[in-house]
Amino acid sequence: MELLQTEFKKEIKEVINKITMEKTELQGDSKTINTKLDGVSDRIRL
């Protein structure tokens, strides 16, 4: 039983890490998108 629990915990940690990494990548993407949008709206104002 103990062995199964540690294996399961390891898998859960890996999944959480993957989700965290993907979330970080998405945040980076949205920052890039926001910056591009800011640039576009600045040009429109000019």
C-alpha positions in Angstrom: 0.0 0.0 0.0 2.7 2.5 1.0 4.6 2.0 -2.3 1.4 2.7 -4.3 0.8 5.9 -2.3 4.3 7.2 -3.0 4.0 6.4 -6.7 0.6 8.1 -6.8 2.0 11.2 -5.0 4.9 11.4 -7.5 2.5 11.3 -10.5 0.3 14.0 -8.9 3.3 16.2 -8.4 4.4 15.7 -12.1 0.9 16.6 -13.3 0.8 19.7 -11.1 4.3 20.7 -12.4 3.1 20.3 -16.0 0.0 22.4 -15.3 2.1 25.1 -13.6 4.6 25.2 -16.5 1.7 25.5 -19.0 0.1 28.2 -17.0 3.4 30.1 -16.9 3.7 29.8 -20.7 0.1 31.0 -21.1 0.9 34.0 -18.9 3.9 34.8 -21.1 1.7 34.5 -24.2 -1.0 36.8 -22.8 1.7 39.4 -21.9 3.0 39.3 -25.4 -0.6 39.7 -26.8 -1.3 42.6 -24.4 1.9 44.3 -25.4 1.0 43.9 -29.1 -2.5 45.2 -28.5 -1.1 48.2 -26.6 1.2 48.9 -29.5 -1.8 48.7 -32.0 -4.0 51.0 -29.9 -1.1 53.5 -29.5 -0.8 53.6 -33.3 -4.5 54.1 -33.7 -4.5 57.0 -31.2 -1.7 58.7 -33.3 
